[in-house]
């Protein structure tokens, strides 16, 4: 039986610096338009992809893991109610609130905001940001895979350097 996590592992997306720069530009524009404090892009397994805004007071790795766990639990709740999943989650606090939005089927956008903006502004601009990031993800998926293997010339060069350093 193939699980969601098996599918994600088999369909990994590799983000290169130019991809992150494009995603960061979208997140920063969303930050400015929505008036949010910060945006975190997290994969469904709980790993940080990138962030923007004021994240100094946030433990990004812990938030990422908790966001992924929260989304997984909510997905199961949605299934019990006859839904595939809920695409947006919202948690309101006394000072800060957080909105979680699915971006495609692999990532979650966590938007932290305070009373300087409204839920409506965040939701309005989050929808556009998510659509733009989904386009970036589709382009990434269509790119030919870059080879991570080193060529034979590098191998022989490295062997020669190691022989030089470790010969008596």
URBELRA-V513453 format. One record per residue. RES is the residue in one letter. OMEGA is omega as a letter, one per 30 degrees, with the letter a starting at -180 (NA if undefined). D_CENTER is the distance of its C-alpha to the mean C-alpha in Angstrom with 2 decimals. Layout:
BEGIN
{{RES/OMEGA/D_CENTER} {RES/OMEGA/D_CENTER}}
END
This chain:
BEGIN
{{X/a/26.38} {X/l/22.86} {X/l/20.19} {X/a/16.67} {X/l/15.47} {X/l/18.02} {X/l/16.78} {X/l/13.15} {X/a/14.79} {X/a/17.14} {X/a/14.78} {X/l/12.26} {X/l/10.63} {X/l/11.43} {X/l/9.99} {X/a/13.11} {X/l/13.91} {X/l/14.96} {X/l/11.74} {X/l/9.87} {X/l/12.98} {X/l/12.78} {X/l/9.29} {X/l/10.65} {X/l/13.80} {X/a/12.47} {X/a/10.85} {X/l/14.17} {X/l/16.29} {X/l/14.82} {X/a/15.48} {X/a/18.97} {X/a/19.85} {X/a/18.79} {X/l/20.16} {X/a/17.29} {X/l/17.13} {X/l/13.51} {X/l/9.99} {X/l/6.99} {X/a/3.35} {X/l/3.20} {X/a/4.35} {X/l/7.79} {X/l/9.62} {X/l/8.64} {X/l/7.32} {X/l/5.86} {X/l/4.20} {X/l/6.27} {X/l/8.45} {X/a/11.74} {X/a/14.91} {X/a/16.98} {X/a/15.10} {X/a/18.36} {X/a/19.38} {X/l/16.18} {X/a/15.53} {X/a/11.78} {X/l/11.86} {X/l/14.06} {X/a/12.25} {X/a/9.03} {X/a/11.61} {X/l/13.53} {X/l/10.98} {X/l/10.33} {X/l/14.13} {X/a/14.94} {X/l/13.16} {X/l/14.97} {X/a/18.17} {X/l/17.99} {X/l/17.51} {X/l/20.71} {X/l/22.42} {X/l/21.71} {X/l/23.27} {X/l/26.27} {X/l/26.71} {X/l/26.60} {X/l/23.17} {X/l/20.50} {X/l/17.88} {X/a/17.38} {X/a/14.83} {X/l/14.95} {X/a/15.81} {X/l/17.57} {X/a/19.01} {X/l/21.75} {X/l/23.26} {X/a/26.35} {X/a/24.68} {X/l/20.98} {X/l/19.03} {X/l/15.46} {X/l/14.16} {X/a/11.37} {X/l/10.71} {X/l/9.59} {X/a/8.18} {X/l/10.23} {X/a/10.68} {X/a/7.65} {X/l/4.62} {X/l/5.79} {X/l/6.61} {X/a/8.95} {X/l/11.86} {X/a/14.71} {X/a/18.05} {X/a/21.74} {X/l/25.02} {X/l/24.98} {X/a/23.16} {X/l/23.32} {X/a/21.21} {X/l/22.50} {X/a/21.25} {X/a/17.70} {X/a/17.81} {X/a/19.54} {X/l/17.22} {X/l/13.96} {X/l/15.32} {X/l/15.93} {X/a/12.61} {X/l/10.90} {X/l/13.73} {X/l/13.37} {X/l/9.77} {X/l/11.05} {X/l/13.92} {X/l/12.07} {X/l/10.44} {X/l/14.04} {X/l/15.53} {X/a/13.55} {X/a/14.70} {X/a/18.20} {X/l/18.55} {X/a/20.91} {X/l/19.54} {X/l/20.49} {X/l/22.81} {X/a/21.99} {X/l/25.69} {X/a/28.07} {X/a/31.18} {X/a/34.66} {X/l/35.81} {X/a/33.29} {X/a/34.40} {X/l/38.05} {X/l/37.46} {X/l/35.60} {X/l/38.37} {X/l/40.97} {X/l/39.39} {X/l/39.14} {X/a/42.74} {X/a/43.86} {X/a/42.29} {X/l/43.43} {X/a/46.91} {X/NA/49.91}}
END
